[in-house]
Amino acid sequence: MSEQQHSHFCLLAHTQPDTFSGVYWREFMTAGGAEQDAWDYWAVCMEIVVVMAPVGSFLASHVHRQVLATLVYILDTAALVSFTNCGCS
């Protein structure tokens, strides 16, 4: 197993049980269960993750890390500017 495969495996091995246990606890161990908004948000996120995770992995393995860092800075700046200009509180 390569170092990249190992890091992806470790990420999945650590985050998947946490996510599963949180959803299980909220849905089956509390009186009200998870709200419908939480399930709707999860359904939307699953579609995005299934499509974009392989794309991100491909780009990360073929683009220099400085380019990725620059993209993160640009996206974070765009998110900050759009939030401050939307009038949200």
ChimeraX commands (.cxc) that place a marker at each C-alpha (Angstrom):
marker #1 position 0.00,0.00,0.00 radius 0.5
marker #1 position 1.44,3.34,-1.03 radius 0.5
marker #1 position 1.67,6.31,1.34 radius 0.5
marker #1 position -1.19,8.08,-0.47 radius 0.5
marker #1 position -3.44,5.01,-0.28 radius 0.5
marker #1 position -2.56,4.58,3.38 radius 0.5
marker #1 position -3.48,8.20,4.21 radius 0.5
marker #1 position -6.84,7.86,2.41 radius 0.5
marker #1 position -7.52,4.59,4.25 radius 0.5
marker #1 position -6.66,6.17,7.63 radius 0.5
marker #1 position -8.93,9.13,6.90 radius 0.5
marker #1 position -11.84,6.84,6.09 radius 0.5
marker #1 position -11.10,4.52,8.99 radius 0.5
marker #1 position -11.19,7.43,11.46 radius 0.5
marker #1 position -14.07,9.52,10.13 radius 0.5
marker #1 position -16.53,6.82,9.10 radius 0.5
marker #1 position -17.09,5.35,12.60 radius 0.5
marker #1 position -17.48,8.84,14.07 radius 0.5
marker #1 position -20.08,9.81,11.48 radius 0.5
marker #1 position -21.94,6.53,11.78 radius 0.5
marker #1 position -22.01,6.61,15.56 radius 0.5
marker #1 position -23.23,10.22,15.59 radius 0.5
marker #1 position -26.07,9.52,13.15 radius 0.5
marker #1 position -26.97,6.30,14.95 radius 0.5
marker #1 position -27.06,8.03,18.34 radius 0.5
marker #1 position -29.11,10.97,17.11 radius 0.5
marker #1 position -31.62,8.85,15.19 radius 0.5
marker #1 position -32.13,5.86,17.47 radius 0.5
marker #1 position -31.07,6.88,20.98 radius 0.5
marker #1 position -32.76,10.28,21.35 radius 0.5
marker #1 position -36.47,10.89,21.70 radius 0.5
marker #1 position -36.97,13.09,18.64 radius 0.5
marker #1 position -34.43,11.57,16.30 radius 0.5
marker #1 position -32.66,13.55,13.64 radius 0.5
marker #1 position -34.58,16.42,12.06 radius 0.5
marker #1 position -35.71,16.22,8.45 radius 0.5
marker #1 position -33.41,19.14,7.55 radius 0.5
marker #1 position -30.43,17.07,8.70 radius 0.5
marker #1 position -31.42,14.17,6.45 radius 0.5
marker #1 position -32.01,16.53,3.50 radius 0.5
marker #1 position -28.61,18.16,4.04 radius 0.5
marker #1 position -26.98,14.72,4.22 radius 0.5
marker #1 position -28.68,13.64,0.96 radius 0.5
marker #1 position -27.42,16.73,-0.88 radius 0.5
marker #1 position -23.89,16.35,0.52 radius 0.5
marker #1 position -23.67,12.70,-0.51 radius 0.5
marker #1 position -24.22,13.57,-4.16 radius 0.5
marker #1 position -21.54,16.23,-4.05 radius 0.5
marker #1 position -19.02,14.03,-2.21 radius 0.5
marker #1 position -19.49,11.04,-4.50 radius 0.5
marker #1 position -18.80,13.15,-7.59 radius 0.5
marker #1 position -16.23,15.66,-6.34 radius 0.5
marker #1 position -14.05,13.49,-4.08 radius 0.5
marker #1 position -12.52,11.54,-7.00 radius 0.5
marker #1 position -12.09,14.78,-8.96 radius 0.5
marker #1 position -10.30,16.38,-6.00 radius 0.5
marker #1 position -8.12,13.33,-5.52 radius 0.5
marker #1 position -7.17,13.37,-9.20 radius 0.5
marker #1 position -6.34,17.08,-9.14 radius 0.5
marker #1 position -4.36,16.78,-5.92 radius 0.5
marker #1 position -2.20,14.05,-7.40 radius 0.5
marker #1 position -1.51,15.95,-10.64 radius 0.5
marker #1 position -1.16,19.58,-9.47 radius 0.5
marker #1 position 1.63,21.12,-7.44 radius 0.5
marker #1 position 0.80,21.78,-3.78 radius 0.5
marker #1 position 1.37,25.52,-4.17 radius 0.5
marker #1 position -1.35,25.62,-6.81 radius 0.5
marker #1 position -3.73,23.82,-4.44 radius 0.5
marker #1 position -2.85,26.22,-1.62 radius 0.5
marker #1 position -3.53,29.18,-3.90 radius 0.5
marker #1 position -6.92,27.73,-4.88 radius 0.5
marker #1 position -7.81,27.31,-1.21 radius 0.5
marker #1 position -6.87,30.94,-0.51 radius 0.5
marker #1 position -8.94,32.15,-3.46 radius 0.5
marker #1 position -11.99,30.09,-2.45 radius 0.5
marker #1 position -11.76,31.17,1.19 radius 0.5
marker #1 position -11.48,34.82,0.16 radius 0.5
marker #1 position -14.48,34.47,-2.18 radius 0.5
marker #1 position -16.50,32.87,0.64 radius 0.5
marker #1 position -15.56,35.66,3.05 radius 0.5
marker #1 position -16.40,38.41,0.55 radius 0.5
marker #1 position -19.71,36.82,-0.44 radius 0.5
marker #1 position -20.71,36.38,3.22 radius 0.5
marker #1 position -19.86,39.96,4.17 radius 0.5
marker #1 position -21.77,41.32,1.15 radius 0.5
marker #1 position -24.93,39.22,1.55 radius 0.5
marker #1 position -26.24,41.12,4.58 radius 0.5
marker #1 position -26.53,37.93,6.62 radius 0.5
marker #1 position -26.18,38.04,10.36 radius 0.5
marker link #1:1,2 radius 0.2
marker link #1:2,3 radius 0.2
marker link #1:3,4 radius 0.2
marker link #1:4,5 radius 0.2
marker link #1:5,6 radius 0.2
marker link #1:6,7 radius 0.2
marker link #1:7,8 radius 0.2
marker link #1:8,9 radius 0.2
marker link #1:9,10 radius 0.2
marker link #1:10,11 radius 0.2
marker link #1:11,12 radius 0.2
marker link #1:12,13 radius 0.2
marker link #1:13,14 radius 0.2
marker link #1:14,15 radius 0.2
marker link #1:15,16 radius 0.2
marker link #1:16,17 radius 0.2
marker link #1:17,18 radius 0.2
marker link #1:18,19 radius 0.2
marker link #1:19,20 radius 0.2
marker link #1:20,21 radius 0.2
marker link #1:21,22 radius 0.2
marker link #1:22,23 radius 0.2
marker link #1:23,24 radius 0.2
marker link #1:24,25 radius 0.2
marker link #1:25,26 radius 0.2
marker link #1:26,27 radius 0.2
marker link #1:27,28 radius 0.2
marker link #1:28,29 radius 0.2
marker link #1:29,30 radius 0.2
marker link #1:30,31 radius 0.2
marker link #1:31,32 radius 0.2
marker link #1:32,33 radius 0.2
marker link #1:33,34 radius 0.2
marker link #1:34,35 radius 0.2
marker link #1:35,36 radius 0.2
marker link #1:36,37 radius 0.2
marker link #1:37,38 radius 0.2
marker link #1:38,39 radius 0.2
marker link #1:39,40 radius 0.2
marker link #1:40,41 radius 0.2
marker link #1:41,42 radius 0.2
marker link #1:42,43 radius 0.2
marker link #1:43,44 radius 0.2
marker link #1:44,45 radius 0.2
marker link #1:45,46 radius 0.2
marker link #1:46,47 radius 0.2
marker link #1:47,48 radius 0.2
marker link #1:48,49 radius 0.2
marker link #1:49,50 radius 0.2
marker link #1:50,51 radius 0.2
marker link #1:51,52 radius 0.2
marker link #1:52,53 radius 0.2
marker link #1:53,54 radius 0.2
marker link #1:54,55 radius 0.2
marker link #1:55,56 radius 0.2
marker link #1:56,57 radius 0.2
marker link #1:57,58 radius 0.2
marker link #1:58,59 radius 0.2
marker link #1:59,60 radius 0.2
marker link #1:60,61 radius 0.2
marker link #1:61,62 radius 0.2
marker link #1:62,63 radius 0.2
marker link #1:63,64 radius 0.2
marker link #1:64,65 radius 0.2
marker link #1:65,66 radius 0.2
marker link #1:66,67 radius 0.2
marker link #1:67,68 radius 0.2
marker link #1:68,69 radius 0.2
marker link #1:69,70 radius 0.2
marker link #1:70,71 radius 0.2
marker link #1:71,72 radius 0.2
marker link #1:72,73 radius 0.2
marker link #1:73,74 radius 0.2
marker link #1:74,75 radius 0.2
marker link #1:75,76 radius 0.2
marker link #1:76,77 radius 0.2
marker link #1:77,78 radius 0.2
marker link #1:78,79 radius 0.2
marker link #1:79,80 radius 0.2
marker link #1:80,81 radius 0.2
marker link #1:81,82 radius 0.2
marker link #1:82,83 radius 0.2
marker link #1:83,84 radius 0.2
marker link #1:84,85 radius 0.2
marker link #1:85,86 radius 0.2
marker link #1:86,87 radius 0.2
marker link #1:87,88 radius 0.2
marker link #1:88,89 radius 0.2
view
